[in-house]
Each structure stands twice: as C-alpha cells, then as structure tokens.
Amino acid sequence: MRVSRTAGSLLLLLAACAPSRPDHFYILSVQPPGADETRATPVTEAALRVTLPAVVDRAEMVLNTSTDGVVVSEHERWAAPLPDLATQTLARDMERRRSDLVVAAGNSSIAPVIKISIDVVQVAVRKGGQASLEVHWRILDSRSGKDTVGGEVFSAPMGDDGYAAVAQALSVCLGSLADRLIAQL
C-alpha cells in the first residue's frame, strides 16, 4: 500500500512539473478590414453554404509538411468550428463588396433569391510560405434561372511563419473568393 501511494505521489509531482503550453485561438477576418458600409435598398437575399475537407474540419490548425503530410497543431486552435468561421467571413466579405446583398450563412429561414454553394476541395498551408484554397462553387439565381458553376485556386502569401499569419492568409483567400463570386452574380 505504501508503494502505490508513493508511486501515485510521484506521478502527481511529475504531472505538476510538466510544462503546459497554453492554447492560442484564431479567427478569420473580413477583407478588406474596415468599417461596414451603409446597406442599399432594395436588398437581394442570398443563402451561403460552405463545406470543407474533413482533414481541416477540426478545432486544431492543420499545416502541410510535404505533398503527402500534415501536422496538427494541438495548441493552435480555431475559436469556432472552421466551416462556421469560413461561412460567416465569406458572407461578410460578399456583403462588403455589394451593398444591396444580404447573405445568410448556413441554414436560414429566409427564402433566398440566390443560393450559393461553396465546396472547398483542398486547403494547403505551409508556414512561412503560402496558403491556398481550391474551391468549386455553384450559384443559383431564382430571378433569372441562371445556374453558374466555377472553380479556382486562391492563394495568399504568409507574411511570417506565425500562426496568426495562417489565419490572415486564409482570410485573404476568402476575400479573393468573394471578389470572384460577386463578379459571377
């Protein structure tokens, strides 16, 4: 009995001495940064749905180490589910580019005039390098019956190799996607 108490005490002491790294949390930001503009009337309503590959659909940041390798950064985390962050950021990016557009992220109770589906096929992030999103989209406009399908790779350099640069580069990629989508509307 004395041996197990000693071993248990030793384990507790070792656990207390083990260095613990704090978690850091990141969000995506609307591009370009700045104040929102006044909304125009009448308003065009759109519904936006964004899907991400399962490999990056997690709380931790996932970085590429090679063509076939990734590393999951245990203490560098997204502040919310990444699909939600991407959807909300892209919706605000689009609204910022077109003042008559109101974009409902995810499932909404509105009957949208425009339905936008985004399928992010691949996310590649190399610290100190660049971030890229390979994206396919579909835009259905009920007013005109127009059905637009497209795809492209959006890339942004990372200013430094910090994790905040990962979030910023992905935000820039989403801003470029917003530019392309608005041009398609």
NORBELVEN-V481766 format. One record per backbone hydrogen bond with DSSP energy under -0.5 kcal/mol. CO is the residue of the C=O (numbers start at 0). NH is the residue of the N-H. E is the energy in kcal/mol with one decimal. If there is no record, write none. Layout:
co,nh,e
CO,NH,E
CO,NH,E
This chain:
co,nh,e
0,4,-1.8
1,5,-2.0
2,6,-2.6
3,7,-2.5
4,8,-2.6
5,9,-2.3
6,10,-2.3
7,11,-2.2
8,12,-2.3
9,13,-2.5
10,14,-2.5
11,15,-2.1
12,16,-1.5
13,17,-1.3
23,76,-3.3
25,78,-2.9
42,44,-0.5
43,101,-2.8
44,112,-1.8
44,113,-1.8
45,103,-3.1
46,115,-3.2
47,105,-2.6
48,117,-3.2
50,119,-2.7
52,55,-1.4
52,56,-1.0
55,57,-2.2
58,77,-3.3
60,72,-2.8
62,70,-2.7
68,64,-2.4
68,65,-1.3
70,62,-2.6
70,72,-0.6
71,73,-1.2
72,60,-0.7
72,75,-1.3
74,23,-3.3
74,76,-0.7
75,60,-2.9
76,25,-2.0
80,83,-0.6
80,84,-2.3
81,85,-2.9
82,86,-2.3
83,87,-2.7
84,88,-2.4
85,89,-2.5
86,90,-2.4
87,91,-2.1
88,92,-2.5
89,93,-2.5
90,94,-2.2
91,95,-2.1
92,96,-1.1
93,96,-0.5
93,97,-1.1
97,100,-1.8
98,39,-1.9
99,43,-3.9
100,102,-0.5
101,45,-2.6
101,103,-0.6
102,104,-0.6
103,47,-2.7
109,111,-1.0
112,141,-2.8
113,46,-2.5
114,139,-2.9
115,48,-2.3
116,137,-2.0
117,50,-2.3
117,119,-0.6
118,120,-0.9
118,135,-2.2
121,133,-2.7
123,131,-2.6
124,63,-3.2
124,126,-0.5
125,128,-2.6
128,157,-2.4
129,125,-2.0
130,155,-2.4
131,123,-2.5
132,134,-0.6
132,153,-2.8
133,120,-2.5
133,121,-1.3
134,151,-2.3
135,118,-3.1
136,149,-2.1
137,116,-2.7
138,140,-0.6
138,147,-2.8
139,114,-2.6
139,141,-0.7
140,144,-2.2
140,145,-0.5
145,140,-2.6
145,147,-0.5
147,138,-3.0
149,136,-2.9
151,134,-3.0
151,153,-0.5
153,132,-2.6
155,130,-2.7
156,158,-0.6
159,127,-0.8
161,164,-0.6
161,165,-0.7
162,165,-0.5
162,166,-1.6
163,167,-2.2
164,168,-2.5
165,169,-2.3
166,170,-1.9
167,171,-2.1
168,172,-2.1
169,173,-2.2
170,174,-2.1
171,175,-2.2
172,176,-2.1
173,177,-2.4
174,178,-1.9
175,179,-2.0
176,180,-2.7
177,181,-2.6
178,182,-1.8
179,183,-1.1
180,183,-0.5
180,184,-1.1
181,184,-0.5
